[in-house]
Amino acid sequence: MDISDCKIITLPKICDRRGNLSFIEGSIHIPFDISRVYYLYDVPGGSERGGHAHKDLQQLIIAMSGSFDVVLDDGVNKIRYHLNRSYIGLYIPHMIWRELDNFSSGAVCMVLASNRYDESDYYRNYESYLKNKGVIID
Ligand code: TYD
């Protein structure tokens, strides 16, 4: 996997003068079934989250409120996305290192995940991630 496998997904948006509505159906609007939803909120200004990659997990990240940046890194290339719309998702396949920063006040980061929480699915050490990707060799 490399950062060209990551993509912005524009979700359906039903516009109405009563307010807009978006929806997500697993394996229809995003390329995986949804097993878990989690969200980051009350993030203090200047905080950084993420700082890991997943062996198997796929995710879709949405700024449900406010804004933040997601930096994707495949060990060779990096790209920074600014998310600030609740109908735009950033799809991240497995084996991509991600860091989240630049949270606005009131930002809510919702993450749809393909699997349940499993700590053994994480690379939390950048060097061991690079070794497992074959970017650096012992
Ligand atoms: P962590 O993955 O480190 O957050 P971030 O994405 O910002 O790096 O998770 C922080 C803590 O929350 C950690 O102790 C694991 C726990 N956690 C769960 O118990 N379930 C979950 O679904 C998630 C995402 C985290």
Residues whose N, C-alpha, C, O or C-beta is under 5 A from the ligand:
A	BS01	TYD	Y38 R49 G50 G51 Y117
